[in-house]
């Protein structure tokens, strides 16, 4: 099979905000306890954080992490997770039907984030709580005043403010599974008033309002319009959430789901612009795709789990090679929509639907999806260029024409580098890809990273990394072979 990519140096989509390579840690399952935090582990540091996990996170170069939820945040009292650990209450978490020990809270998480080299995207509870608790939380985190909550932070050992600059106004408030689920009208009013007090306390922050929790929600579209009618003047981003799976065991259709993601982004951006025009506003509300991943095998686990455990094994998706192919394509979609998507969070980071897995008291290892995420984060920085692709296509079950080639092209002007990410979605044929980089004279192909397995169901575990990248020999500067069902990164340097 033959394919061709043509790029013009001057045809830019937009500059990538590094925060599109963000992730997510929720108080859910073993994401926090026995994930990032395990004081009895042999690698634990002075604060109880697993250094083997931190080493893997540092390899990913994660720019921002959303915290503490997720569904968890809609029933969370942030005051339970600060101060003297011996006095913190154990409480029922109704989101996941577990017991929360509160041994990790905002005090600990801000310290973990520093050690992980990442910023914090803080979420406030707009389920059981509201503007009053939110204004107190941001004073505790961000204020340098001689006032009660800022002084409480100092009493707890933190003289300087944490300085969190990105805040979520609740989580998935359109879903009836959410604690204190709201109508669009109810949420829009609550989010507006919360946004006002948060920005009054700290005018330098940015805010994310809840969009629909899934594009298949019956209220999708109308929810966005109503919420934006209320919040538009006060927020900076609207959230998108979406997960994909392959329950039907139809790999071609599964790999085509990235086209659905692309349509979801563009449709939601259009809704934002519709309200911008209606309000005659000069401000553009952009998008925060703050939950995305492959997730389907473990979706019903919480219904079968014994209730009120502490840090149970929950939603620990075991990713195979075809999952890595789709995750790689989803990262390309975020890059290709960087003009509107400014923040994104792979959900989640450790153990819970995650690229990193741990064994209690034992090893930490990389799942298959670790690698496309790592390479995108390390090399996918700069300006996304609009690429014209020519290749054969196939039909999805919805009747869409799906090109076998999925790609993104990024120019890093500081490094005099062009990076092409490319996936061959054919299950049977290798692809001879011709690359025409217009305006990039003197650039040569210096690196070809390939992620490939003959077995689409191959997985990694603590003892065997069956799926890992290869660095291929360079034969030609303008033509490469993409193996059947492979994900690739091609680096051109001047």
C-alpha positions in Angstrom: 0.0 0.0 0.0 1.2 3.5 -0.9 0.5 6.7 1.0 1.8 10.3 0.9 1.9 13.2 3.4 2.4 16.7 2.0 3.2 19.6 4.5 3.6 23.3 3.9 5.8 25.1 6.5 3.4 28.1 6.4 0.2 26.2 6.9 -0.1 26.1 10.6 -3.0 24.8 12.7 -1.8 26.3 15.9 0.8 26.3 18.7 0.6 23.3 21.1 -0.1 24.0 24.7 2.1 21.5 26.6 -0.8 20.9 29.0 -2.5 18.7 26.3 -0.1 16.0 27.7 -1.6 16.2 31.2 -2.9 13.3 33.3 -5.2 12.6 36.2 -5.0 11.2 39.7 -8.3 10.5 41.5 -8.9 9.1 45.0 -10.1 5.9 43.3 -8.8 2.3 43.7 -5.0 2.2 43.9 -4.3 5.5 42.1 -3.2 7.3 45.3 -2.8 4.6 48.0 -0.3 1.9 46.8 0.0 3.9 43.6 1.8 7.2 44.0 1.9 6.8 47.9 3.0 3.7 49.8 5.0 4.6 52.9 6.0 0.9 53.5 7.4 0.4 50.1 11.2 -0.1 49.8 11.4 2.8 47.3 9.3 5.2 49.5 10.9 8.6 50.1 10.6 10.8 53.2 7.0 11.6 52.4 5.9 8.1 51.5 5.9 8.6 47.8 7.1 5.6 45.7 10.2 6.7 43.9 10.0 3.9 41.4 6.7 5.4 40.3 8.1 8.9 40.2 10.9 7.8 38.0 8.4 6.4 35.4 6.3 9.6 35.6 9.4 11.7 35.1 10.0 9.7 31.9 6.6 10.9 30.7 7.4 14.5 31.4 3.7 15.1 32.5 3.0 18.9 32.6 -0.2 18.9 34.7 -2.2 16.5 36.8 -5.9 16.9 37.6 -6.8 16.2 41.2 -8.6 14.9 43.4 -11.4 13.7 41.0 -13.3 12.7 39.1 -16.5 11.4 40.7 -14.7 11.4 44.1 -14.6 15.2 44.2 -18.4 15.6 44.3 -18.5 14.2 47.8 -15.1 15.4 49.1 -14.5 17.7 52.0 -11.0 19.2 51.3 -10.5 20.0 55.0 -10.3 16.3 55.8 -6.9 16.1 53.9 -4.9 18.8 55.6 -2.9 19.2 58.8 -2.0 16.5 61.3 -2.4 13.1 59.7 -3.1 11.4 63.0 -6.3 13.5 63.4 -7.6 13.0 59.9 -11.0 11.2 59.7 -11.6 8.0 57.7 -14.8 8.5 55.7 -17.1 6.6 53.3 -16.5 7.5 49.7 -19.9 7.2 48.0 -18.5 7.7 44.5 -16.6 4.4 44.6 -18.1 2.7 47.7 -14.8 2.6 49.4 -13.2 4.0 52.6 -11.1 7.1 52.2 -8.3 7.4 54.9 -7.4 11.0 54.0 -3.7 10.3 54.6 -3.1 12.1 51.3 -4.8 15.4 50.7 -4.0 18.7 49.1 -1.0 19.2 51.5 0.6 16.0 50.3 -0.4 16.2 46.7 1.2 19.6 46.1 4.4 18.2 47.4 4.1 15.1 45.2 3.5 17.3 42.2 6.8 19.2 42.8 8.6 15.9 43.0 6.9 14.7 39.8 7.8 17.9 38.1 4.2 18.7 37.3 1.6 21.4 38.0 -1.8 20.7 39.7 -5.2 21.1 38.0 -7.4 21.5 41.1 -11.0 20.5 41.2 -13.6 21.9 43.6 -16.7 20.1 44.9 -19.9 21.4 43.3 -21.9 18.3 44.3 -22.4 18.3 48.0 -20.7 21.7 48.4 -20.4 25.0 46.6 -19.0 28.5 46.4 -18.3 28.9 50.1 -16.0 25.9 50.4 -14.4 26.7 47.0 -13.4 30.2 48.1 -12.0 28.8 51.4 -10.0 26.2 49.4 -8.4 28.7 47.0 -7.5 31.0 49.9 -5.8 28.0 51.6 -3.9 27.1 48.4 -3.2 30.4 46.7 -3.4 33.4 49.2 -0.6 35.2 50.9 -2.9 37.2 53.1 -3.0 37.5 56.9 -6.4 35.7 56.9 -7.8 32.5 58.4 -7.3 29.9 55.7 -4.0 31.3 54.5 -2.8 31.2 58.1 -4.1 27.7 58.5 -1.9 26.6 55.6 1.1 28.3 57.4 0.2 26.5 60.6 0.2 23.2 58.7 3.8 23.9 57.6 3.5 25.7 54.3 4.5 29.3 54.4 4.3 29.9 50.7 1.1 29.5 48.7 0.8 26.5 46.5 -0.1 28.6 43.5 -2.5 26.4 41.6 -3.4 28.2 38.4 -6.0 25.9 36.8 -9.2 25.0 38.5 -12.1 22.7 37.6 -15.7 23.7 38.5 -16.8 20.3 39.6 -16.9 17.1 37.6 -19.5 15.5 35.2 -22.4 17.2 36.8 -24.7 16.1 34.0 -24.4 12.5 35.1 -27.0 10.9 37.4 -24.2 8.8 38.8 -22.7 11.9 40.2 -23.3 12.8 43.9 -25.8 15.8 43.8 -26.1 15.6 40.0 -27.5 18.8 38.6 -29.5 20.0 35.7 -27.7 22.3 33.2 -29.6 25.3 34.7 -28.7 24.4 38.2 -25.1 23.7 37.4 -24.7 26.8 35.3 -25.8 29.0 38.1 -23.6 27.2 40.7 -20.6 27.3 38.4 -21.0 31.0 37.7 -21.2 32.0 41.3 -18.2 29.7 42.2 -16.2 31.1 39.3 -16.8 34.6 40.5 -15.5 34.0 44.1 -12.6 32.0 42.9 -11.4 34.7 40.6 -12.1 37.4 43.2 -9.7 35.6 45.5 -7.1 35.0 42.8 -7.6 36.8 39.5 -4.7 35.0 37.9 -6.3 31.6 37.7 -8.0 29.9 34.8 -11.3 28.0 35.1 -12.8 24.9 33.5 -16.6 24.4 33.4 -18.1 21.0 33.0 -19.3 20.0 29.5 -21.1 16.8 28.9 -19.5 13.7 30.5 -19.8 11.8 27.2 -20.8 12.8 23.6 -23.5 10.2 23.7 -25.4 11.8 26.6 -28.9 12.6 25.5 -28.4 16.2 26.7 -25.1 16.7 24.8 -25.2 20.0 23.0 -28.1 21.5 25.0 -26.1 21.0 28.2 -23.2 22.9 26.7 -25.4 25.8 25.5 -27.2 26.3 28.8 -24.0 26.1 30.9 -22.2 28.5 28.6 -25.1 30.9 28.6 -24.4 31.3 32.4 -20.7 30.9 32.6 -19.2 32.3 29.4 -18.0 35.6 30.9 -16.2 33.9 33.8 -14.6 30.7 32.5 -11.7 29.9 30.2 -12.3 26.3 29.1 -15.2 23.9 28.7 -14.4 20.2 29.5 -14.8 17.1 27.3 -14.7 13.5 28.5 -14.7 10.4 26.3 -13.5 6.8 26.6 -13.4 4.1 23.8 -13.5 0.4 23.9 -13.5 -2.7 21.7 -16.2 -4.9 23.2 -17.3 -6.0 19.8 -13.7 -7.2 19.1 -13.8 -5.3 15.8 -10.3 -3.8 15.6 -10.8 -1.8 12.4 -13.8 -0.1 13.9 -12.0 0.4 17.2 -9.1 2.1 15.5 -11.6 4.4 13.7 -12.9 5.8 16.9 -10.3 8.6 16.8 -12.4 10.1 13.9 -15.3 10.2 16.4 -13.1 12.0 18.9 -12.1 14.5 16.2 -15.7 15.2 15.4 -16.6 15.6 19.1 -13.9 18.2 19.5 -14.9 20.2 16.5 -18.6 20.1 17.3 -18.0 21.2 20.9 -15.8 24.1 19.7 -18.5 25.2 17.3 -21.0 25.3 20.2 -18.6 27.5 22.2 -18.4 29.8 19.2 -22.1 29.8 18.8 -22.5 31.2 22.3 -19.6 33.6 21.7 -21.5 35.1 18.7 -24.8 35.1 20.6 -23.2 37.1 23.4 -21.3 39.3 21.0 -18.2 38.5 23.0 -14.5 39.1 22.1 -13.4 36.2 24.3 -12.9 32.6 22.9 -13.7 29.8 25.3 -11.3 26.9 24.5 -11.5 23.2 25.4 -10.1 21.0 28.2 -10.3 17.3 27.2 -9.6 16.4 30.8 -10.7 12.7 30.6 -9.8 10.5 27.7 -8.5 7.0 27.3 -9.4 3.4 26.3 -11.6 1.9 29.0 -14.1 -0.9 28.7 -13.0 -4.1 30.3 -13.4 -3.0 33.9 -16.3 -0.6 33.6 -18.6 -2.6 35.9 -16.1 -3.6 38.5 -17.4 -1.4 41.2 -20.8 -3.1 41.1 -19.3 -6.5 41.9 -16.7 -5.3 44.4 -17.1 -5.8 48.1 -18.0 -2.4 49.6 -16.0 -0.2 52.0 -12.5 -1.5 51.3 -9.5 0.8 51.5 -7.7 1.2 48.2 -9.1 -1.9 46.4 -7.9 -3.1 43.0 -10.5 -1.2 40.9 -10.6 -0.3 37.2 -7.2 -1.7 36.6 -7.5 -2.0 32.8 -4.8 -4.3 31.3 -3.8 -2.6 28.1 -2.9 -4.6 25.0 -1.1 -3.5 21.8 -4.2 -2.4 19.9 -5.1 -0.1 22.8 -1.7 1.5 22.4 -2.5 2.1 18.7 -5.7 3.9 19.5 -4.1 5.9 22.3 -1.4 7.0 19.9 -4.0 8.2 17.4 -6.0 10.0 20.1 -2.8 11.9 21.0 -2.5 12.9 17.3 -6.1 14.1 17.4 -5.3 16.4 20.3 -2.3 17.7 18.5 -4.3 18.3 15.3 -6.9 20.2 17.3 -4.4 22.3 19.3 -6.0 25.5 18.1 -8.9 24.7 20.5 -7.8 22.0 22.9 -5.4 23.7 25.3 -5.6 21.2 28.2 -6.1 17.4 28.1 -5.7 14.7 30.7 -5.0 11.0 30.0 -7.2 9.3 32.6 -5.6 8.2 34.7 -1.8 8.0 35.6 -1.2 5.1 37.9 -3.1 1.7 38.3 -6.5 3.0 37.5 -7.0 2.9 33.6 -3.3 3.9 33.5 0.0 3.7 31.6 1.8 2.8 34.9 1.0 -0.2 37.0 2.3 -1.2 40.5 2.3 -4.2 42.7 1.6 -3.6 46.4 5.1 -3.8 48.0 6.6 -4.8 44.7 7.4 -3.7 41.2 6.2 -0.8 39.0 6.0 -1.3 35.2 4.9 0.3 31.9 1.7 -0.7 30.2 1.6 -0.6 26.4 0.0 2.8 26.2 3.0 4.3 28.1 5.1 4.6 25.0 2.9 6.7 22.6 2.1 9.0 25.5 5.8 9.4 26.4 6.9 10.1 22.8 4.1 12.6 22.2 4.9 14.4 25.4 8.7 14.5 24.7 8.6 15.2 21.0 5.2 16.7 20.2 6.0 20.3 21.1 5.8 23.4 18.9 3.4 24.2 16.1 1.1 21.6 14.5 1.1 21.9 10.7 -1.8 21.0 8.5 -0.9 17.8 6.7 -2.5 16.7 3.4 -2.6 12.9 3.3 -3.3 10.6 0.5 -3.9 6.9 1.1 -6.5 4.1 0.7 -9.4 3.9 3.1 -11.9 1.4 4.6 -15.5 1.6 5.9 -16.3 1.8 9.5 -19.5 0.2 10.9 -21.1 3.6 10.8 -20.3 3.9 7.1 -17.5 6.5 7.4 -14.5 6.4 5.1 -11.5 5.8 7.3 -8.0 6.4 5.9 -5.5 3.7 6.8 -3.0 6.4 7.6 -3.6 8.6 10.6 -1.0 11.4 11.2 0.1 14.6 12.8 3.0 16.8 11.9 4.7 19.2 14.4 7.4 21.8 13.9 9.7 22.6 16.8 11.2 25.8 15.7 13.5 26.1 18.7 15.1 22.7 17.9 14.9 23.1 14.1 13.0 19.8 14.1 9.9 18.4 12.4 8.2 15.4 14.0 5.8 13.2 12.1 3.5 10.9 14.1 1.9 8.2 12.0 -0.2 5.1 12.4 -0.9 2.5 9.8 -4.4 1.1 10.6 -4.3 -1.7 8.1 -4.3 -5.1 9.7 -2.8 -6.9 6.7 -0.6 -4.5 4.6 2.6 -2.6 5.2 2.5 1.0 4.0 5.1 2.7 1.9 4.9 6.3 3.1 6.3 9.2 1.1 6.8 12.5 3.1 7.0 15.8 1.4 8.1 18.6 3.8 7.6 21.9 1.9 9.8 24.7 3.1 12.1 22.5 5.2 15.1 22.3 2.9 18.1 20.7 4.7 16.0 18.6 7.0 16.9 14.9 7.1 15.3 12.0 8.8 17.3 11.2 11.8 15.1 8.8 13.9 12.3 6.3 13.2 10.7 4.9 16.4 8.2 2.1 15.8 5.8 0.5 18.2 4.7 -2.8 16.8 3.6 -6.3 17.8 2.4 -9.2 15.6 -0.1 -9.9 18.3 -2.7 -7.2 18.7 -3.6 -8.7 22.2 0.0 -8.6 23.5 0.3 -7.0 26.9 3.1 -6.0 29.4 3.3 -7.2 32.9 5.7 -6.9 35.8 7.9 -9.7 34.5 7.7 -9.3 30.7 7.5 -6.2 28.5 6.2 -7.8 25.3 5.3 -4.4 23.7 8.1 -1.9 23.5 9.5 0.6 20.9 12.2 -0.1 18.4 14.6 2.4 16.9 14.7 1.5 13.1 17.6 2.0 10.7 17.1 5.0 8.3 17.2 4.0 4.7 15.7 7.0 2.9 15.1 10.6 3.7 11.7 10.9 2.1 10.2 7.4 2.1 9.6 5.0 5.1 7.8 1.7 5.5 5.1 1.6 8.2 4.4 -2.0 9.2 0.8 -3.2 9.3 -1.0 -2.1 12.5 1.9 0.0 13.8 2.4 3.4 15.5 5.5 5.4 14.4 7.4 8.6 15.2 9.7 10.1 12.5 12.1 12.9 13.6 13.6 15.2 11.0 16.4 17.5 12.0 18.0 20.4 10.2 
